[in-house]
Amino acid sequence: MRISKLVILGAVTALLALPASGQTTQTTPAKPSTSIPTAKPAAAAPLVDINSASAEDLDKLPGIGKSRADAIIKGRPYKGKDDLVNKKILTPGVYNGIKTKIIAKQG
């Protein structure tokens, strides 16, 4: 009786394992996807020199309008671009929005 239970258990186990053994794994590499060529990133815009830029150039910066552009021009010269905050010409929030777009060249 014990042997017959082992045989039945073995047969059931073999039947349960049969579907798993019938599955195959992919052995060939998948075809590469055809991707659409992406456009080249736009060239970085040149930095705006706060010591020599015109009011129009300064006005194009985000958060800088005509009055702030005029204040930047009146506060020249600047030793560094962070002088815009140190001299209280710009708030830290506005400065953080433009600090990667400006430079303060020394003449």
TORKOL-4160 file (C-alpha; in steps of 0.2 Angstrom, whole numbers, padded with zeros to 4 digits, m for minus):
107
<pt num="1" X="0000" Y="0000" Z="0000"/>
<pt num="2" X="0014" Y="0012" Z="0004"/>
<pt num="3" X="0023" Y="0009" Z="m0012"/>
<pt num="4" X="0007" Y="0012" Z="m0022"/>
<pt num="5" X="0005" Y="0029" Z="m0013"/>
<pt num="6" X="0023" Y="0033" Z="m0018"/>
<pt num="7" X="0020" Y="0028" Z="m0036"/>
<pt num="8" X="0004" Y="0038" Z="m0037"/>
<pt num="9" X="0012" Y="0053" Z="m0029"/>
<pt num="10" X="0027" Y="0052" Z="m0041"/>
<pt num="11" X="0015" Y="0051" Z="m0056"/>
<pt num="12" X="0005" Y="0066" Z="m0050"/>
<pt num="13" X="0021" Y="0076" Z="m0048"/>
<pt num="14" X="0027" Y="0071" Z="m0065"/>
<pt num="15" X="0010" Y="0076" Z="m0072"/>
<pt num="16" X="0011" Y="0093" Z="m0063"/>
<pt num="17" X="0029" Y="0096" Z="m0069"/>
<pt num="18" X="0025" Y="0091" Z="m0087"/>
<pt num="19" X="0018" Y="0109" Z="m0093"/>
<pt num="20" X="0033" Y="0117" Z="m0085"/>
<pt num="21" X="0045" Y="0106" Z="m0095"/>
<pt num="22" X="0036" Y="0110" Z="m0111"/>
<pt num="23" X="0040" Y="0128" Z="m0110"/>
<pt num="24" X="0055" Y="0134" Z="m0119"/>
<pt num="25" X="0066" Y="0149" Z="m0116"/>
<pt num="26" X="0071" Y="0161" Z="m0129"/>
<pt num="27" X="0089" Y="0156" Z="m0135"/>
<pt num="28" X="0090" Y="0168" Z="m0149"/>
<pt num="29" X="0093" Y="0187" Z="m0145"/>
<pt num="30" X="0078" Y="0198" Z="m0147"/>
<pt num="31" X="0078" Y="0209" Z="m0162"/>
<pt num="32" X="0084" Y="0227" Z="m0158"/>
<pt num="33" X="0070" Y="0239" Z="m0158"/>
<pt num="34" X="0070" Y="0252" Z="m0172"/>
<pt num="35" X="0071" Y="0268" Z="m0163"/>
<pt num="36" X="0067" Y="0285" Z="m0170"/>
<pt num="37" X="0082" Y="0296" Z="m0171"/>
<pt num="38" X="0081" Y="0310" Z="m0159"/>
<pt num="39" X="0085" Y="0327" Z="m0163"/>
<pt num="40" X="0102" Y="0334" Z="m0156"/>
<pt num="41" X="0100" Y="0344" Z="m0140"/>
<pt num="42" X="0100" Y="0363" Z="m0144"/>
<pt num="43" X="0116" Y="0372" Z="m0141"/>
<pt num="44" X="0118" Y="0380" Z="m0125"/>
<pt num="45" X="0114" Y="0399" Z="m0126"/>
<pt num="46" X="0128" Y="0410" Z="m0123"/>
<pt num="47" X="0130" Y="0417" Z="m0105"/>
<pt num="48" X="0124" Y="0435" Z="m0103"/>
<pt num="49" X="0137" Y="0446" Z="m0095"/>
<pt num="50" X="0129" Y="0456" Z="m0082"/>
<pt num="51" X="0143" Y="0469" Z="m0083"/>
<pt num="52" X="0140" Y="0473" Z="m0101"/>
<pt num="53" X="0124" Y="0467" Z="m0107"/>
<pt num="54" X="0111" Y="0478" Z="m0114"/>
<pt num="55" X="0094" Y="0481" Z="m0106"/>
<pt num="56" X="0086" Y="0471" Z="m0120"/>
<pt num="57" X="0097" Y="0456" Z="m0117"/>
<pt num="58" X="0094" Y="0456" Z="m0098"/>
<pt num="59" X="0076" Y="0458" Z="m0101"/>
<pt num="60" X="0076" Y="0441" Z="m0110"/>
<pt num="61" X="0081" Y="0432" Z="m0095"/>
<pt num="62" X="0067" Y="0423" Z="m0085"/>
<pt num="63" X="0060" Y="0434" Z="m0071"/>
<pt num="64" X="0069" Y="0450" Z="m0077"/>
<pt num="65" X="0059" Y="0464" Z="m0084"/>
<pt num="66" X="0063" Y="0481" Z="m0089"/>
<pt num="67" X="0064" Y="0488" Z="m0071"/>
<pt num="68" X="0075" Y="0474" Z="m0065"/>
<pt num="69" X="0086" Y="0476" Z="m0081"/>
<pt num="70" X="0088" Y="0494" Z="m0077"/>
<pt num="71" X="0092" Y="0491" Z="m0059"/>
<pt num="72" X="0106" Y="0478" Z="m0065"/>
<pt num="73" X="0113" Y="0491" Z="m0076"/>
<pt num="74" X="0113" Y="0504" Z="m0062"/>
<pt num="75" X="0122" Y="0493" Z="m0050"/>
<pt num="76" X="0137" Y="0489" Z="m0061"/>
<pt num="77" X="0151" Y="0484" Z="m0060"/>
<pt num="78" X="0149" Y="0467" Z="m0052"/>
<pt num="79" X="0164" Y="0457" Z="m0045"/>
<pt num="80" X="0153" Y="0441" Z="m0047"/>
<pt num="81" X="0136" Y="0436" Z="m0052"/>
<pt num="82" X="0131" Y="0433" Z="m0034"/>
<pt num="83" X="0133" Y="0452" Z="m0031"/>
<pt num="84" X="0115" Y="0454" Z="m0039"/>
<pt num="85" X="0109" Y="0446" Z="m0022"/>
<pt num="86" X="0122" Y="0454" Z="m0011"/>
<pt num="87" X="0118" Y="0471" Z="m0017"/>
<pt num="88" X="0099" Y="0467" Z="m0016"/>
<pt num="89" X="0096" Y="0470" Z="m0034"/>
<pt num="90" X="0088" Y="0453" Z="m0036"/>
<pt num="91" X="0079" Y="0441" Z="m0024"/>
<pt num="92" X="0087" Y="0424" Z="m0021"/>
<pt num="93" X="0072" Y="0416" Z="m0030"/>
<pt num="94" X="0074" Y="0426" Z="m0046"/>
<pt num="95" X="0093" Y="0424" Z="m0045"/>
<pt num="96" X="0092" Y="0405" Z="m0043"/>
<pt num="97" X="0081" Y="0405" Z="m0059"/>
<pt num="98" X="0095" Y="0414" Z="m0070"/>
<pt num="99" X="0112" Y="0410" Z="m0061"/>
<pt num="100" X="0116" Y="0397" Z="m0074"/>
<pt num="101" X="0113" Y="0409" Z="m0088"/>
<pt num="102" X="0123" Y="0424" Z="m0083"/>
<pt num="103" X="0141" Y="0428" Z="m0080"/>
<pt num="104" X="0150" Y="0443" Z="m0073"/>
<pt num="105" X="0166" Y="0446" Z="m0083"/>
<pt num="106" X="0179" Y="0457" Z="m0076"/>
<pt num="107" X="0185" Y="0471" Z="m0088"/>
